[in-house]
């Protein structure tokens, strides 16, 4: 029997495939289907402080402060006794999943204010989250802001949160740092238990009729996995925290590559959205099959076996490879 | 005595709480000022709050008060404990059933927030004209004078009615009591259980109609028996006063609050006594107690049980020493020799007085429509009584210089009631949260101290930029002052908006050593010179301490955006000293937490931060010993305005309406139009600026402007030479207009509200910078104001383009017509007013408007000003409001009058043809055969009628004089019947249906906001499924009524379903076609409203979403097309192209349900999605039916009916 287990953020997981933030992980029915399909943990959809903030402002405007100053009407809609906001619903979801599932539940947070990060994180821990993923999702739009300042935001945020909560924290990062490795290193020193490589940003799109901008999200493309695999391979063995690969892992091949490169876990999202939660079991089965076929005893045995430190041709991970690519085109 | 607790609530809540606890069924219908009672009851039941017996009362909204009364009647007859809440016209609509309910000795209590009945004008304020109109119904009438009494009497009435079997109207003064917040002692449930007799309830149920023990009730009787049967109830009425008094005594034993049928207060040996009923008795009590302390021998008799009128109890309550009595009525009965209470007292004394000499009795009127009634006025009445020949049938509180009925009073008179009371007054904007913060402060003080509290709120008539004045009192003694804080009395005056400095003489209200709190962007060191000179002088003279804060800056710094309510509240507590500062701040924080709860933690944080930051930014201003500068209060109306505008309209605008004498008022309620133009409100922070280099002259901006402040004109280019610098115009584009013409789009800066919808609709972007449009909002600076004011004045002087030459079928063309509806006080971005404005542009100069009560009658006709106006020729819409329920009939009456007089004029014309035309003339023939189907024809007919008038001058005959008086009807008039969905779908539907069936030429415009907007967003039958509205707190489970389909069923009705923000040209076509159609036309207009829970800046977007989702399909049904062999129905919008969810997610009225009941929301969404798909599918089929004249056996209605059947079958199949 092949041992598929892995350790991620100090959590002992049944296998390295983790359904990541998506609508599937935020509702009980799909979450149960994923668990039934063998999912080893769940990353909840991110709670965006901006969304909570907007919602509360809307509620204040349209519920609590409705008066126009008119004799005939002090308000225009009934004020509900109780309502579930984004925040409450999120915490409730953590509690529900924790009580109904056996696998670890990892909360995901995107804050905009210092108090937002800490308040939400504390609540998530209290609600029972096994770990917290910080989806920093920061676009450094200001040309006067330096790369170092951006990196310090991450470090400072992590440092503050580390003081407030004791569950494992993993950082979901962008690939657009000048030195990804250095950032991961700094984060590790600041107390991060893991790094997730890499975030995919919503990209604004231009409507050619209205010339207005609209946010757009496309599902990932398998080709995107190579960037992740490369950086996992580069970091494996050089940093002492968990590494997860996310973005473009749609098939068994890319998953295996990520594990060979050194990932402790591989996140699955688009593929499950496209093919449904049951596909998870198929991927897991394929993984086990490959391991068996290639005579591996465990995931641990293969993890990092083709990292830069262990690769046959380690320089390839580092070089630009222009020569080979152009020659073979 | 039972344990009780103090609560801080208003009169409406007090009444509703007892009503909800002691009834099983409550029928409701919104009407100001009673609506909150129904809203409370609905809210409690929707939260499953049970009544005294553990079951949740059933709350049922009806289509009118008449419907509510009928339902009550039925529920009572079937044995349920049933009640309702109403006021004014609503009570009048209940009268027929009230006779029945009383005639059948059926116990119930109607809780009435007494309000004026509309006469020369509608008024929502308090007086007793409604209850007096209902006094012959056989109901008993019990008057409560204060919020405490409202709660107590609601219970006493319930018990007394059950025991006596006589139904009771429990009434209290609208607004003054219904909306006054006070600290009152609540009644514990165990006390209520002891007062309400279980046996009485069982007896009531035993009398219920039941097939188990059937009776016939409600028979028809003949002359032989009706009279005797009617007299059979007398013993019940004879016993009733004793029953009420006994229950009052029982109540006193349980609560310590003793009431009497007639309650005497004052000197035991008084010679002068005032008799009064309602909240005025509170003021009278305060005055009498004060004057008696001064040694006066005065008395006051409060009337509590008005019907049955117990004359013996009245006389017993009077001191034997009384020599003179003044009876005050809060109603007017024109033509009577005295008002009802006065005459009851007179007849009681005449019949039953046993004293040595009958007291002299005078009667007077006071307080109509919440007119202030102060201690000074009470004293004036006692002073009048002291006169040898005291004036009878007097009035107090007004200056009657016509029939000289009024008594003079000394406004400076004060009682000692407020020697230790803290009185505070706050000036704010309706939208800045001042009122809610003050309500909060009242609760904090009421609940955390032993003080008695009172809060009353005064608003102006506008919905955009409304000014609020909060009057708060806090004292160690019970507060009986049912009047506003007067000049020189306020210990604290707050100005929450710096612009008020130049508008209101706020410190007139300030007492000696008062505190003045000002929100201003100016630093404390420089504030002094920003104050008007008179205000500076008042500060010096009255030794007022002045504090200032830049609340908007604090709000910005702390993430509160523009919300200054808690910031100003913190200032009030920290400088008023009413509570220890730290305790007060903690209380504010607790209140914030309570408001937003754990769910609103982020809001709590922001508020806390603002509260903490406030004290650092609050500064006391050093007061110099002399004034600086010469700033003065600005008078709104210029001195060159017409006499009436200056003396009446201007005075009302300036807040001095109370001082206008009777003689200046129109006796029949007619007021000049065009007055909104005088009320320059300068509300905007930004106004639009035109970039003529980009403007395509599409005309969309004037079309969508809800306030008619952006206009277009074309004029001879030569006139540009005399334009002020900065005036923008451009050569006109397009073939429809001659060359050498210039076009201008001009803003009326001082009337703009800054809503930004004109910019939103502008389709033209700068090719190199898409954020820059042909129209852009820019900061409204003082400099810009001056520049645009002179541009606007120049624009107004430019001649109007010839109406008959305008292409009214295009947006650009129709927008060249002068709006005869301008500058309304509707909400910023109102979705209704663009439709009204459009009608006024197209047809305003020949328009008669019947306007149903509602938002459109308030922004259309609430004094001081009206947006309805006239053109240079003096022509414009003639507007009137009859009632809420009868608007269609009212408009039909106008059409009948016009048609009849036109027919009569034609008869006279024929009769006088020889005199007018001689043998050669053509005038009569031309007039009779005029074609007025277009503007040119209408103008020609006007010219002919003008010629006719000239000719008639020289004809001496009665017929000629008759013709002169009706000749205007020879020109085509356009009758418009305008109202909201509450009217059209609910209360007025019967009339609307009848008018449509009449086939008469009227245009009906339904401004469909899908709720009763004016009274606060209550559910109507136009409310869509799944919307959360008042009376549908759990989401409306049933679909919206399809009014258009019902109208199309008549076949002879032109029907249009429009949304101008989605497809403006379709709206324009609909208006033109509706007017062209010589039968009834119905335009149902989608009107985004603040009740939808949207930012009205997104008004157009919401209309597009409504159309694209299928919620609001656009179509026109023109019966003329059927005559031409074409299908009368034309769909103007495509099949639903976005999921219904996408529309409703953007509106709080819908998306609130996801936060409260997600499963219900999903289910209703699914049904709504099906609704819109089926509806479109059905219309699509109707519109695609072949329509030809070859099949006479298949008239249009058959085809429709068949299509309907087919669709229903298909729909049914699909559902299966």
Interface residues (C-beta under 8 A of the other chain):
Chain A: X52 X53 X56 X57 X58 X59 X60 X62 X63 X64 X65 X67 X68 X69 X70 X71 X72 X73 X74 X75 X76 X77 X78 X80 X81 X82 X83 X84 X85 X87 X88 X115 X116 X119 X211
Chain B: X32 X33 X35 X36 X39 X42 X43 X46 X47 X124 X175 X428 X429 X430 X431 X433 X435 X436 X459 X460 X463 X466 X467 X468 X561 X563 X565 X595 X596 X598 X599 X600 X601 X602 X603 X605 X765 X770 X827 X858 X1011 X1013 X1014 X1015 X1016 X1017 X1028 X1029 X1030 X1033 X1089 X1090 X1091 X1093 X1148 X1149 X1152 X1155 X1156 X1158
